[in-house]
Amino acid sequence: MTDPKANRDTVDQDEVDRFLDWLEDTGATNMFGAGPFLERAFGLSEKDARDKLLRWIKTYAERKAKEAQAERDRLALAEWRQFALEEGQ
Protein backbone atom coordinates (compact mmCIF):
# COMPACT_ATOMS: atom_id res chain seq x y z
CA MET A 1 0.00 0.00 0.00
CA THR A 2 1.28 3.48 -0.81
CA ASP A 3 2.05 6.00 1.89
CA PRO A 4 -0.54 8.81 1.63
CA LYS A 5 1.93 11.32 3.07
CA ALA A 6 4.28 10.63 0.17
CA ASN A 7 1.56 11.59 -2.32
CA ARG A 8 0.25 14.85 -0.88
CA ASP A 9 3.00 17.00 -2.40
CA THR A 10 3.28 15.13 -5.69
CA VAL A 11 -0.41 15.20 -6.65
CA ASP A 12 -0.95 18.09 -9.04
CA GLN A 13 -4.01 20.21 -8.18
CA ASP A 14 -4.79 20.69 -11.88
CA GLU A 15 -5.00 16.92 -12.28
CA VAL A 16 -7.25 16.72 -9.22
CA ASP A 17 -9.43 19.51 -10.65
CA ARG A 18 -9.82 17.64 -13.95
CA PHE A 19 -10.70 14.45 -12.06
CA LEU A 20 -13.27 16.26 -9.92
CA ASP A 21 -14.77 17.97 -12.98
CA TRP A 22 -15.12 14.53 -14.58
CA LEU A 23 -16.58 13.08 -11.37
CA GLU A 24 -19.10 15.92 -11.21
CA ASP A 25 -20.09 15.29 -14.84
CA THR A 26 -20.75 11.61 -14.10
CA GLY A 27 -23.15 12.45 -11.29
CA ALA A 28 -21.70 9.55 -9.28
CA THR A 29 -21.67 11.51 -6.02
CA ASN A 30 -22.60 14.73 -4.35
CA MET A 31 -19.37 16.68 -4.68
CA PHE A 32 -19.22 17.45 -0.96
CA GLY A 33 -18.73 13.69 -0.56
CA ALA A 34 -15.97 13.40 -3.16
CA GLY A 35 -13.12 13.09 -0.64
CA PRO A 36 -13.10 9.28 -0.58
CA PHE A 37 -12.91 9.24 -4.39
CA LEU A 38 -9.76 11.37 -4.18
CA GLU A 39 -8.31 9.16 -1.47
CA ARG A 40 -8.71 6.09 -3.66
CA ALA A 41 -7.81 7.67 -7.01
CA PHE A 42 -4.71 9.53 -5.82
CA GLY A 43 -3.71 7.67 -2.66
CA LEU A 44 -4.28 10.75 -0.49
CA SER A 45 -4.94 10.85 3.21
CA GLU A 46 -8.40 11.96 4.30
CA LYS A 47 -7.05 15.40 5.28
CA ASP A 48 -5.15 15.91 2.01
CA ALA A 49 -8.15 14.78 -0.02
CA ARG A 50 -10.34 17.24 1.89
CA ASP A 51 -7.81 20.05 1.29
CA LYS A 52 -7.71 19.30 -2.46
CA LEU A 53 -11.51 19.14 -2.61
CA LEU A 54 -11.86 22.46 -0.78
CA ARG A 55 -9.47 24.12 -3.22
CA TRP A 56 -11.52 22.74 -6.13
CA ILE A 57 -14.71 24.13 -4.56
CA LYS A 58 -13.15 27.55 -3.85
CA THR A 59 -11.83 27.94 -7.41
CA TYR A 60 -14.84 26.40 -9.18
CA ALA A 61 -16.51 29.63 -10.32
CA GLU A 62 -13.25 31.14 -11.55
CA ARG A 63 -12.28 28.02 -13.51
CA LYS A 64 -15.74 27.67 -15.06
CA ALA A 65 -15.72 31.36 -16.07
CA LYS A 66 -12.34 30.88 -17.78
CA GLU A 67 -13.63 27.78 -19.59
CA ALA A 68 -16.74 29.67 -20.74
CA GLN A 69 -14.62 32.59 -21.99
CA ALA A 70 -12.33 30.22 -23.87
CA GLU A 71 -15.37 28.66 -25.54
CA ARG A 72 -16.75 32.09 -26.50
CA ASP A 73 -13.33 33.02 -27.93
CA ARG A 74 -13.22 29.75 -29.90
CA LEU A 75 -16.67 30.39 -31.36
CA ALA A 76 -15.84 34.01 -32.22
CA LEU A 77 -12.69 32.89 -34.02
CA ALA A 78 -14.66 30.29 -35.99
CA GLU A 79 -17.18 32.94 -37.00
CA TRP A 80 -14.39 35.31 -38.03
CA ARG A 81 -12.74 32.60 -40.12
CA GLN A 82 -16.06 31.82 -41.83
CA PHE A 83 -16.58 35.53 -42.55
CA ALA A 84 -13.05 35.83 -43.95
CA LEU A 85 -13.62 32.81 -46.21
CA GLU A 86 -16.90 34.22 -47.51
CA GLU A 87 -15.33 37.64 -48.14
CA GLY A 88 -12.48 36.02 -50.05
CA GLN A 89 -14.79 34.34 -52.56
A tleap script that builds the chain and sets N, CA, C and O, in Angstrom:
source leaprc.protein.ff14SB
mol = sequence {
  NMET THR ASP PRO LYS ALA ASN ARG ASP THR
  VAL ASP GLN ASP GLU VAL ASP ARG PHE LEU
  ASP TRP LEU GLU ASP THR GLY ALA THR ASN
  MET PHE GLY ALA GLY PRO PHE LEU GLU ARG
  ALA PHE GLY LEU SER GLU LYS ASP ALA ARG
  ASP LYS LEU LEU ARG TRP ILE LYS THR TYR
  ALA GLU ARG LYS ALA LYS GLU ALA GLN ALA
  GLU ARG ASP ARG LEU ALA LEU ALA GLU TRP
  ARG GLN PHE ALA LEU GLU GLU GLY CGLN
}
set mol.1.N position { 0.850 -1.182 0.000 }
set mol.1.CA position { 0.000 0.000 0.000 }
set mol.1.C position { 0.891 1.238 0.000 }
set mol.1.O position { 1.932 1.261 0.655 }
set mol.2.N position { 0.476 2.265 -0.738 }
set mol.2.CA position { 1.278 3.477 -0.810 }
set mol.2.C position { 1.078 4.333 0.427 }
set mol.2.O position { 0.031 4.291 1.073 }
set mol.3.N position { 2.093 5.102 0.739 }
set mol.3.CA position { 2.050 6.003 1.887 }
set mol.3.C position { 1.357 7.290 1.470 }
set mol.3.O position { 1.889 8.018 0.632 }
set mol.4.N position { 0.171 7.601 2.035 }
set mol.4.CA position { -0.544 8.807 1.633 }
set mol.4.C position { 0.270 10.084 1.821 }
set mol.4.O position { 0.125 11.028 1.044 }
set mol.5.N position { 1.116 10.122 2.834 }
set mol.5.CA position { 1.927 11.317 3.069 }
set mol.5.C position { 2.902 11.556 1.921 }
set mol.5.O position { 3.250 12.700 1.628 }
set mol.6.N position { 3.338 10.496 1.279 }
set mol.6.CA position { 4.279 10.632 0.169 }
set mol.6.C position { 3.596 11.253 -1.048 }
set mol.6.O position { 4.263 11.858 -1.887 }
set mol.7.N position { 2.280 11.112 -1.153 }
set mol.7.CA position { 1.563 11.594 -2.321 }
set mol.7.C position { 1.081 13.030 -2.218 }
set mol.7.O position { 0.857 13.668 -3.247 }
set mol.8.N position { 0.915 13.558 -1.022 }
set mol.8.CA position { 0.253 14.853 -0.880 }
set mol.8.C position { 0.952 15.967 -1.631 }
set mol.8.O position { 0.286 16.867 -2.143 }
set mol.9.N position { 2.275 15.936 -1.714 }
set mol.9.CA position { 3.003 17.001 -2.398 }
set mol.9.C position { 3.215 16.706 -3.878 }
set mol.9.O position { 3.563 17.609 -4.639 }
set mol.10.N position { 3.016 15.478 -4.294 }
set mol.10.CA position { 3.275 15.126 -5.686 }
set mol.10.C position { 2.011 15.124 -6.536 }
set mol.10.O position { 2.093 15.063 -7.763 }
set mol.11.N position { 0.851 15.188 -5.905 }
set mol.11.CA position { -0.408 15.199 -6.648 }
set mol.11.C position { -0.681 16.622 -7.112 }
set mol.11.O position { -0.827 17.541 -6.306 }
set mol.12.N position { -0.747 16.781 -8.424 }
set mol.12.CA position { -0.953 18.088 -9.038 }
set mol.12.C position { -2.413 18.513 -8.888 }
set mol.12.O position { -3.319 17.751 -9.226 }
set mol.13.N position { -2.643 19.727 -8.383 }
set mol.13.CA position { -4.011 20.209 -8.181 }
set mol.13.C position { -4.776 20.287 -9.493 }
set mol.13.O position { -5.979 20.032 -9.518 }
set mol.14.N position { -4.101 20.635 -10.583 }
set mol.14.CA position { -4.791 20.690 -11.875 }
set mol.14.C position { -5.324 19.315 -12.267 }
set mol.14.O position { -6.420 19.200 -12.815 }
set mol.15.N position { -4.550 18.282 -11.984 }
set mol.15.CA position { -4.999 16.920 -12.275 }
set mol.15.C position { -6.195 16.561 -11.397 }
set mol.15.O position { -7.154 15.944 -11.861 }
set mol.16.N position { -6.130 16.951 -10.130 }
set mol.16.CA position { -7.251 16.723 -9.217 }
set mol.16.C position { -8.487 17.472 -9.714 }
set mol.16.O position { -9.591 16.929 -9.702 }
set mol.17.N position { -8.299 18.719 -10.149 }
set mol.17.CA position { -9.427 19.510 -10.650 }
set mol.17.C position { -10.085 18.830 -11.852 }
set mol.17.O position { -11.311 18.760 -11.936 }
set mol.18.N position { -9.267 18.333 -12.775 }
set mol.18.CA position { -9.824 17.638 -13.946 }
set mol.18.C position { -10.593 16.380 -13.514 }
set mol.18.O position { -11.671 16.094 -14.035 }
set mol.19.N position { -10.031 15.645 -12.567 }
set mol.19.CA position { -10.697 14.449 -12.061 }
set mol.19.C position { -12.032 14.818 -11.420 }
set mol.19.O position { -13.047 14.168 -11.673 }
set mol.20.N position { -12.032 15.855 -10.597 }
set mol.20.CA position { -13.265 16.255 -9.923 }
set mol.20.C position { -14.296 16.806 -10.910 }
set mol.20.O position { -15.494 16.585 -10.734 }
set mol.21.N position { -13.850 17.512 -11.934 }
set mol.21.CA position { -14.770 17.966 -12.978 }
set mol.21.C position { -15.420 16.765 -13.658 }
set mol.21.O position { -16.628 16.750 -13.894 }
set mol.22.N position { -14.601 15.758 -13.970 }
set mol.22.CA position { -15.122 14.532 -14.576 }
set mol.22.C position { -16.103 13.839 -13.632 }
set mol.22.O position { -17.178 13.410 -14.051 }
set mol.23.N position { -15.730 13.733 -12.358 }
set mol.23.CA position { -16.580 13.079 -11.371 }
set mol.23.C position { -17.918 13.808 -11.261 }
set mol.23.O position { -18.972 13.177 -11.176 }
set mol.24.N position { -17.869 15.123 -11.262 }
set mol.24.CA position { -19.100 15.915 -11.213 }
set mol.24.C position { -19.967 15.616 -12.436 }
set mol.24.O position { -21.179 15.435 -12.314 }
set mol.25.N position { -19.346 15.566 -13.606 }
set mol.25.CA position { -20.088 15.291 -14.844 }
set mol.25.C position { -20.766 13.925 -14.823 }
set mol.25.O position { -21.832 13.755 -15.414 }
set mol.26.N position { -20.158 12.953 -14.149 }
set mol.26.CA position { -20.747 11.609 -14.098 }
set mol.26.C position { -21.975 11.555 -13.194 }
set mol.26.O position { -22.842 10.698 -13.365 }
set mol.27.N position { -22.044 12.473 -12.232 }
set mol.27.CA position { -23.151 12.448 -11.291 }
set mol.27.C position { -23.054 11.310 -10.286 }
set mol.27.O position { -24.045 10.971 -9.639 }
set mol.28.N position { -21.880 10.720 -10.148 }
set mol.28.CA position { -21.704 9.551 -9.281 }
set mol.28.C position { -21.830 9.877 -7.798 }
set mol.28.O position { -22.122 8.995 -6.990 }
set mol.29.N position { -21.611 11.139 -7.436 }
set mol.29.CA position { -21.668 11.505 -6.022 }
set mol.29.C position { -21.983 12.978 -5.875 }
set mol.29.O position { -21.749 13.773 -6.786 }
set mol.30.N position { -22.510 13.329 -4.731 }
set mol.30.CA position { -22.601 14.729 -4.350 }
set mol.30.C position { -21.162 15.184 -4.132 }
set mol.30.O position { -20.405 14.506 -3.438 }
set mol.31.N position { -20.778 16.297 -4.700 }
set mol.31.CA position { -19.366 16.682 -4.678 }
set mol.31.C position { -18.837 16.963 -3.278 }
set mol.31.O position { -17.628 16.888 -3.060 }
set mol.32.N position { -19.693 17.280 -2.335 }
set mol.32.CA position { -19.218 17.448 -0.963 }
set mol.32.C position { -18.753 16.117 -0.374 }
set mol.32.O position { -18.047 16.091 0.634 }
set mol.33.N position { -19.151 15.021 -1.003 }
set mol.33.CA position { -18.728 13.695 -0.564 }
set mol.33.C position { -17.664 13.078 -1.455 }
set mol.33.O position { -17.494 11.859 -1.469 }
set mol.34.N position { -16.943 13.915 -2.201 }
set mol.34.CA position { -15.968 13.401 -3.160 }
set mol.34.C position { -14.615 13.044 -2.540 }
set mol.34.O position { -13.762 12.470 -3.217 }
set mol.35.N position { -14.410 13.371 -1.282 }
set mol.35.CA position { -13.124 13.092 -0.637 }
set mol.35.C position { -12.671 11.648 -0.765 }
set mol.35.O position { -11.528 11.406 -1.153 }
set mol.36.N position { -13.525 10.678 -0.454 }
set mol.36.CA position { -13.103 9.281 -0.577 }
set mol.36.C position { -12.690 8.888 -2.005 }
set mol.36.O position { -11.821 8.036 -2.188 }
set mol.37.N position { -13.312 9.508 -3.005 }
set mol.37.CA position { -12.913 9.239 -4.388 }
set mol.37.C position { -11.475 9.708 -4.616 }
set mol.37.O position { -10.696 9.032 -5.288 }
set mol.38.N position { -11.129 10.871 -4.053 }
set mol.38.CA position { -9.756 11.374 -4.177 }
set mol.38.C position { -8.775 10.492 -3.422 }
set mol.38.O position { -7.670 10.229 -3.897 }
set mol.39.N position { -9.179 10.040 -2.254 }
set mol.39.CA position { -8.313 9.161 -1.468 }
set mol.39.C position { -7.948 7.923 -2.274 }
set mol.39.O position { -6.783 7.531 -2.333 }
set mol.40.N position { -8.956 7.310 -2.897 }
set mol.40.CA position { -8.714 6.086 -3.661 }
set mol.40.C position { -7.977 6.367 -4.973 }
set mol.40.O position { -7.049 5.642 -5.330 }
set mol.41.N position { -8.384 7.404 -5.682 }
set mol.41.CA position { -7.810 7.666 -7.007 }
set mol.41.C position { -6.366 8.155 -6.935 }
set mol.41.O position { -5.559 7.839 -7.809 }
set mol.42.N position { -6.038 8.927 -5.895 }
set mol.42.CA position { -4.711 9.527 -5.817 }
set mol.42.C position { -3.882 9.055 -4.627 }
set mol.42.O position { -2.744 9.489 -4.452 }
set mol.43.N position { -4.442 8.178 -3.818 }
set mol.43.CA position { -3.705 7.675 -2.659 }
set mol.43.C position { -3.479 8.737 -1.596 }
set mol.43.O position { -2.459 8.723 -0.906 }
set mol.44.N position { -4.428 9.659 -1.462 }
set mol.44.CA position { -4.282 10.750 -0.488 }
set mol.44.C position { -4.842 10.350 0.866 }
set mol.44.O position { -5.694 9.468 0.971 }
set mol.45.N position { -4.352 11.010 1.889 }
set mol.45.CA position { -4.939 10.850 3.214 }
set mol.45.C position { -6.287 11.561 3.218 }
set mol.45.O position { -6.576 12.347 2.315 }
set mol.46.N position { -7.092 11.298 4.201 }
set mol.46.CA position { -8.400 11.957 4.301 }
set mol.46.C position { -8.236 13.477 4.364 }
set mol.46.O position { -8.973 14.209 3.703 }
set mol.47.N position { -7.279 13.948 5.149 }
set mol.47.CA position { -7.051 15.395 5.279 }
set mol.47.C position { -6.598 16.007 3.959 }
set mol.47.O position { -7.110 17.050 3.552 }
set mol.48.N position { -5.644 15.366 3.288 }
set mol.48.CA position { -5.146 15.905 2.014 }
set mol.48.C position { -6.236 15.891 0.943 }
set mol.48.O position { -6.336 16.816 0.138 }
set mol.49.N position { -7.044 14.843 0.939 }
set mol.49.CA position { -8.155 14.785 -0.015 }
set mol.49.C position { -9.140 15.912 0.262 }
set mol.49.O position { -9.627 16.555 -0.668 }
set mol.50.N position { -9.432 16.150 1.514 }
set mol.50.CA position { -10.343 17.235 1.891 }
set mol.50.C position { -9.770 18.588 1.472 }
set mol.50.O position { -10.500 19.440 0.964 }
set mol.51.N position { -8.463 18.791 1.682 }
set mol.51.CA position { -7.814 20.051 1.290 }
set mol.51.C position { -7.892 20.259 -0.225 }
set mol.51.O position { -8.179 21.365 -0.684 }
set mol.52.N position { -7.639 19.204 -0.999 }
set mol.52.CA position { -7.707 19.301 -2.465 }
set mol.52.C position { -9.144 19.587 -2.910 }
set mol.52.O position { -9.370 20.396 -3.810 }
set mol.53.N position { -10.106 18.923 -2.278 }
set mol.53.CA position { -11.512 19.137 -2.613 }
set mol.53.C position { -11.933 20.569 -2.284 }
set mol.53.O position { -12.640 21.195 -3.074 }
set mol.54.N position { -11.520 21.087 -1.154 }
set mol.54.CA position { -11.859 22.463 -0.783 }
set mol.54.C position { -11.271 23.472 -1.761 }
set mol.54.O position { -11.911 24.473 -2.082 }
set mol.55.N position { -10.054 23.214 -2.237 }
set mol.55.CA position { -9.466 24.122 -3.219 }
set mol.55.C position { -10.276 24.073 -4.516 }
set mol.55.O position { -10.515 25.108 -5.139 }
set mol.56.N position { -10.700 22.870 -4.924 }
set mol.56.CA position { -11.521 22.738 -6.131 }
set mol.56.C position { -12.815 23.525 -5.973 }
set mol.56.O position { -13.230 24.225 -6.897 }
set mol.57.N position { -13.454 23.418 -4.817 }
set mol.57.CA position { -14.708 24.131 -4.560 }
set mol.57.C position { -14.481 25.638 -4.597 }
set mol.57.O position { -15.253 26.370 -5.215 }
set mol.58.N position { -13.418 26.101 -3.932 }
set mol.58.CA position { -13.147 27.546 -3.848 }
set mol.58.C position { -12.814 28.164 -5.204 }
set mol.58.O position { -13.083 29.345 -5.424 }
set mol.59.N position { -12.237 27.388 -6.110 }
set mol.59.CA position { -11.830 27.938 -7.408 }
set mol.59.C position { -12.798 27.563 -8.530 }
set mol.59.O position { -12.545 27.863 -9.696 }
set mol.60.N position { -13.893 26.914 -8.183 }
set mol.60.CA position { -14.839 26.401 -9.178 }
set mol.60.C position { -15.368 27.508 -10.093 }
set mol.60.O position { -15.289 27.388 -11.315 }
set mol.61.N position { -15.897 28.568 -9.520 }
set mol.61.CA position { -16.507 29.634 -10.322 }
set mol.61.C position { -15.481 30.281 -11.246 }
set mol.61.O position { -15.776 30.549 -12.410 }
set mol.62.N position { -14.298 30.527 -10.740 }
set mol.62.CA position { -13.245 31.141 -11.555 }
set mol.62.C position { -12.853 30.239 -12.723 }
set mol.62.O position { -12.725 30.703 -13.856 }
set mol.63.N position { -12.663 28.955 -12.444 }
set mol.63.CA position { -12.280 28.019 -13.508 }
set mol.63.C position { -13.379 27.885 -14.557 }
set mol.63.O position { -13.093 27.854 -15.755 }
set mol.64.N position { -14.625 27.805 -14.118 }
set mol.64.CA position { -15.741 27.672 -15.062 }
set mol.64.C position { -15.884 28.941 -15.902 }
set mol.64.O position { -16.206 28.860 -17.088 }
set mol.65.N position { -15.650 30.111 -15.303 }
set mol.65.CA position { -15.715 31.362 -16.066 }
set mol.65.C position { -14.630 31.391 -17.137 }
set mol.65.O position { -14.881 31.828 -18.260 }
set mol.66.N position { -13.431 30.932 -16.801 }
set mol.66.CA position { -12.344 30.880 -17.781 }
set mol.66.C position { -12.674 29.907 -18.911 }
set mol.66.O position { -12.414 30.197 -20.078 }
set mol.67.N position { -13.244 28.760 -18.568 }
set mol.67.CA position { -13.634 27.784 -19.586 }
set mol.67.C position { -14.705 28.369 -20.506 }
set mol.67.O position { -14.652 28.180 -21.721 }
set mol.68.N position { -15.669 29.072 -19.932 }
set mol.68.CA position { -16.737 29.674 -20.740 }
set mol.68.C position { -16.167 30.748 -21.662 }
set mol.68.O position { -16.573 30.847 -22.820 }
set mol.69.N position { -15.228 31.554 -21.159 }
set mol.69.CA position { -14.620 32.591 -21.992 }
set mol.69.C position { -13.814 31.966 -23.122 }
set mol.69.O position { -13.848 32.455 -24.252 }
set mol.70.N position { -13.100 30.906 -22.831 }
set mol.70.CA position { -12.326 30.220 -23.873 }
set mol.70.C position { -13.257 29.675 -24.958 }
set mol.70.O position { -12.922 29.725 -26.141 }
set mol.71.N position { -14.411 29.162 -24.569 }
set mol.71.CA position { -15.375 28.655 -25.542 }
set mol.71.C position { -15.949 29.800 -26.378 }
set mol.71.O position { -16.105 29.659 -27.591 }
set mol.72.N position { -16.263 30.927 -25.742 }
set mol.72.CA position { -16.752 32.086 -26.495 }
set mol.72.C position { -15.691 32.568 -27.478 }
set mol.72.O position { -16.008 32.907 -28.618 }
set mol.73.N position { -14.431 32.601 -27.042 }
set mol.73.CA position { -13.333 33.017 -27.927 }
set mol.73.C position { -13.197 32.051 -29.112 }
set mol.73.O position { -12.981 32.478 -30.246 }
set mol.74.N position { -13.325 30.756 -28.840 }
set mol.74.CA position { -13.224 29.755 -29.897 }
set mol.74.C position { -14.333 29.945 -30.928 }
set mol.74.O position { -14.087 29.874 -32.132 }
set mol.75.N position { -15.547 30.185 -30.456 }
set mol.75.CA position { -16.672 30.387 -31.357 }
set mol.75.C position { -16.523 31.676 -32.161 }
set mol.75.O position { -16.837 31.705 -33.351 }
set mol.76.N position { -16.049 32.737 -31.518 }
set mol.76.CA position { -15.844 34.005 -32.220 }
set mol.76.C position { -14.789 33.846 -33.308 }
set mol.76.O position { -14.948 34.386 -34.403 }
set mol.77.N position { -13.729 33.123 -33.027 }
set mol.77.CA position { -12.688 32.888 -34.016 }
set mol.77.C position { -13.238 32.085 -35.204 }
set mol.77.O position { -12.917 32.375 -36.357 }
set mol.78.N position { -14.055 31.090 -34.917 }
set mol.78.CA position { -14.657 30.286 -35.987 }
set mol.78.C position { -15.558 31.159 -36.861 }
set mol.78.O position { -15.560 31.033 -38.085 }
set mol.79.N position { -16.318 32.040 -36.222 }
set mol.79.CA position { -17.176 32.944 -37.003 }
set mol.79.C position { -16.337 33.891 -37.851 }
set mol.79.O position { -16.668 34.148 -39.008 }
set mol.80.N position { -15.263 34.407 -37.287 }
set mol.80.CA position { -14.385 35.314 -38.032 }
set mol.80.C position { -13.769 34.595 -39.229 }
set mol.80.O position { -13.704 35.150 -40.326 }
set mol.81.N position { -13.320 33.369 -39.019 }
set mol.81.CA position { -12.742 32.595 -40.123 }
set mol.81.C position { -13.770 32.371 -41.231 }
set mol.81.O position { -13.455 32.500 -42.414 }
set mol.82.N position { -15.004 32.033 -40.838 }
set mol.82.CA position { -16.057 31.823 -41.827 }
set mol.82.C position { -16.319 33.113 -42.600 }
set mol.82.O position { -16.463 33.083 -43.822 }
set mol.83.N position { -16.380 34.230 -41.909 }
set mol.83.CA position { -16.581 35.530 -42.554 }
set mol.83.C position { -15.452 35.819 -43.527 }
set mol.83.O position { -15.694 36.269 -44.647 }
set mol.84.N position { -14.209 35.562 -43.103 }
set mol.84.CA position { -13.047 35.827 -43.950 }
set mol.84.C position { -13.082 34.956 -45.202 }
set mol.84.O position { -12.726 35.414 -46.288 }
set mol.85.N position { -13.510 33.701 -45.052 }
set mol.85.CA position { -13.618 32.811 -46.210 }
set mol.85.C position { -14.681 33.302 -47.195 }
set mol.85.O position { -14.477 33.288 -48.409 }
set mol.86.N position { -15.813 33.733 -46.648 }
set mol.86.CA position { -16.899 34.221 -47.505 }
set mol.86.C position { -16.495 35.508 -48.219 }
set mol.86.O position { -16.843 35.704 -49.384 }
set mol.87.N position { -15.778 36.369 -47.545 }
set mol.87.CA position { -15.327 37.636 -48.141 }
set mol.87.C position { -14.285 37.397 -49.223 }
set mol.87.O position { -14.173 38.187 -50.160 }
set mol.88.N position { -13.534 36.335 -49.105 }
set mol.88.CA position { -12.477 36.015 -50.046 }
set mol.88.C position { -12.990 35.382 -51.333 }
set mol.88.O position { -12.231 35.240 -52.292 }
set mol.89.N position { -14.245 35.004 -51.372 }
set mol.89.CA position { -14.793 34.337 -52.559 }
set mol.89.C position { -15.122 35.324 -53.657 }
set mol.89.O position { -15.592 34.927 -54.723 }
savepdb mol mol.pdb
quit
